[in-house]
Amino acid sequence: MLSFDKLPQKFQCDEVREYYDILSNKKSSIILKRVSDIILALVMLVFLIIPIIIISIAVKCTSKGPVFYKQVRVTTYGKHFKILKFRTMVVGADKIGSLVTIDGDSRVTQIGRFLRKYRLDEIPQVFNVLSGKMSVVGARPEVPKYVDSYKNEYLATLLMPAGITSLASIMYKDEEKLLSNEKDVDSVYIEKILPDKMAYNLKYLRNFGFRSDIKLMFKTVKEVFS
């Protein structure tokens, strides 16, 4: 971790300091987390290479556009990176609607609905994990637009790499359905859902540890197949 006085200026506040102090006392767990991320990502690649090929062919053959979708998200210390997913929506979907997706969204392709249901569209993020931009477990990365609305305390979630799965993403696995009847999806997300997600993410930081990460991994697998 960077020393507190070397963090981006907006991170140097009392609200973030509380969580920084907690994490600074768990440096060995943070190192172990990164090592396990690399090992797990490599193992996942071995087992997922065939599914990746099959899904790539399915996406390419069923809709026009690239196989992968890249979108700018925010990770450690507010740095921007391009998250990698299988494309599940029509090309240019982010320009013809909200940045969040609702249940029954017409922009989602037929194969995309299946991939989203079982979180298979997230598989390519294993490459983001290998690059160090993401971790297997951690707060889901938001787009810059939503990060710009963060309260000071929320910035603490950016002290660690964004994750593929988190307690918040598990609790809000039906987020698309929750937003399906809302007229102003962005406002509802920022004012209601985001604060609740942040509460879960901050709870994760307070209780951070290698064992808690393992538990979240198993909980994620259970939720996906339930």
Secondary structure in CASP SS format (residue, H / E / C, confidence):
PFRMAT SS
TARGET T0000
AUTHOR 0000-0000-0000
METHOD secondary structure of the structure
MODEL  1
M C 1.00
L C 1.00
S C 1.00
F H 1.00
D H 1.00
K H 1.00
L C 1.00
P C 1.00
Q H 1.00
K H 1.00
F H 1.00
Q C 1.00
C C 1.00
D H 1.00
E H 1.00
V H 1.00
R H 1.00
E H 1.00
Y H 1.00
Y H 1.00
D H 1.00
I H 1.00
L H 1.00
S H 1.00
N C 1.00
K C 1.00
K H 1.00
S H 1.00
S H 1.00
I H 1.00
I H 1.00
L H 1.00
K H 1.00
R H 1.00
V H 1.00
S H 1.00
D H 1.00
I H 1.00
I H 1.00
L H 1.00
A H 1.00
L H 1.00
V H 1.00
M H 1.00
L H 1.00
V H 1.00
F H 1.00
L H 1.00
I H 1.00
I H 1.00
P H 1.00
I H 1.00
I H 1.00
I H 1.00
I H 1.00
S H 1.00
I H 1.00
A H 1.00
V H 1.00
K H 1.00
C H 1.00
T H 1.00
S C 1.00
K C 1.00
G C 1.00
P C 1.00
V C 1.00
F E 1.00
Y E 1.00
K E 1.00
Q E 1.00
V E 1.00
R E 1.00
V E 1.00
T C 1.00
T H 1.00
Y H 1.00
G H 1.00
K C 1.00
H E 1.00
F E 1.00
K E 1.00
I E 1.00
L E 1.00
K E 1.00
F E 1.00
R C 1.00
T C 1.00
M E 1.00
V C 1.00
V C 1.00
G C 1.00
A H 1.00
D H 1.00
K H 1.00
I C 1.00
G C 1.00
S C 1.00
L C 1.00
V C 1.00
T C 1.00
I C 1.00
D C 1.00
G C 1.00
D C 1.00
S C 1.00
R C 1.00
V E 1.00
T C 1.00
Q H 1.00
I H 1.00
G H 1.00
R H 1.00
F H 1.00
L H 1.00
R H 1.00
K H 1.00
Y C 1.00
R C 1.00
L H 1.00
D H 1.00
E H 1.00
I C 1.00
P C 1.00
Q H 1.00
V H 1.00
F H 1.00
N H 1.00
V H 1.00
L H 1.00
S H 1.00
G C 1.00
K C 1.00
M E 1.00
S E 1.00
V E 1.00
V E 1.00
G C 1.00
A C 1.00
R C 1.00
P C 1.00
E C 1.00
V C 1.00
P H 1.00
K H 1.00
Y H 1.00
V H 1.00
D C 1.00
S C 1.00
Y C 1.00
K C 1.00
N H 1.00
E H 1.00
Y H 1.00
L H 1.00
A H 1.00
T H 1.00
L H 1.00
L H 1.00
M C 1.00
P C 1.00
A E 1.00
G E 1.00
I E 1.00
T E 1.00
S C 1.00
L H 1.00
A H 1.00
S H 1.00
I H 1.00
M H 1.00
Y C 1.00
K C 1.00
D C 1.00
E H 1.00
E H 1.00
K H 1.00
L H 1.00
L H 1.00
S C 1.00
N C 1.00
E C 1.00
K C 1.00
D C 1.00
V H 1.00
D H 1.00
S H 1.00
V H 1.00
Y H 1.00
I H 1.00
E H 1.00
K H 1.00
I H 1.00
L H 1.00
P H 1.00
D H 1.00
K H 1.00
M H 1.00
A H 1.00
Y H 1.00
N H 1.00
L H 1.00
K H 1.00
Y H 1.00
L H 1.00
R H 1.00
N C 1.00
F C 1.00
G C 1.00
F H 1.00
R H 1.00
S H 1.00
D H 1.00
I H 1.00
K H 1.00
L H 1.00
M H 1.00
F H 1.00
K H 1.00
T H 1.00
V H 1.00
K H 1.00
E H 1.00
V H 1.00
F H 1.00
S C 1.00
END
